[in-house]
Amino acid sequence: MKTLIHQGVNPHIQEHIAALPQQEHLRLKALSDTEPGGLLQISDDLDPDAREGSELTYMHGVALSRPG
């Protein structure tokens, strides 16, 4: 879980992305085969009121045209 921040860079998400090895970024990019292309940043489980500081689920991935 990460914390929702409305303004600027979210340091929790930035830390998560920086912790991923460069090889993993390259592997994910190579898997992407449909639109939207490239790495995707997905936030889910947001508080319905989107309160600052509430928790959310953050995912880093790519779009695929076929099941993995």
C-alpha positions in Angstrom: 0.0 0.0 0.0 1.1 3.5 -0.8 -0.1 6.9 0.4 -2.2 9.3 -1.7 -0.5 12.6 -2.3 -2.3 15.3 -4.4 0.6 17.6 -5.2 4.0 16.9 -6.6 6.0 13.6 -6.8 4.8 10.9 -4.5 8.0 9.8 -2.7 6.4 6.4 -1.8 5.7 5.5 -5.4 9.0 7.0 -6.5 10.8 4.8 -4.0 8.9 1.7 -5.3 9.9 2.4 -8.9 13.5 3.1 -8.0 13.7 -0.2 -6.1 12.9 -2.2 -9.3 16.1 -3.4 -11.1 16.7 -1.8 -14.5 16.5 -5.3 -16.0 12.9 -5.6 -14.7 11.9 -2.3 -16.4 13.5 -3.6 -19.7 11.7 -6.9 -19.3 8.3 -5.3 -18.8 8.8 -2.9 -21.7 9.6 -5.9 -24.0 6.4 -7.6 -23.0 4.2 -4.6 -23.9 2.5 -5.4 -27.2 -0.6 -3.2 -27.4 -1.8 0.3 -26.6 -1.2 2.0 -24.4 2.4 1.2 -25.0 5.3 1.3 -22.5 5.3 1.1 -18.7 1.9 1.8 -17.0 1.4 3.2 -13.6 -1.9 2.0 -12.1 -3.5 3.2 -8.8 -6.4 1.2 -7.3 -8.3 0.9 -4.1 -8.5 4.7 -3.7 -10.6 6.1 -0.9 -13.9 7.2 -2.4 -13.3 10.7 -1.1 -9.7 10.7 -2.4 -8.5 12.1 0.9 -4.9 13.2 1.1 -2.8 10.6 3.0 -5.3 7.8 2.4 -3.9 4.4 1.3 -4.0 3.1 -2.3 -2.7 0.1 -4.2 0.0 1.0 -6.7 1.0 -1.3 -9.6 3.7 -1.0 -12.3 3.2 -3.0 -15.4 2.4 -3.1 -19.2 -0.6 -3.8 -21.4 -0.8 -7.2 -23.1 -3.0 -8.2 -26.0 -3.0 -11.8 -24.8 -3.3 -13.5 -21.4 0.1 -14.0 -19.7 
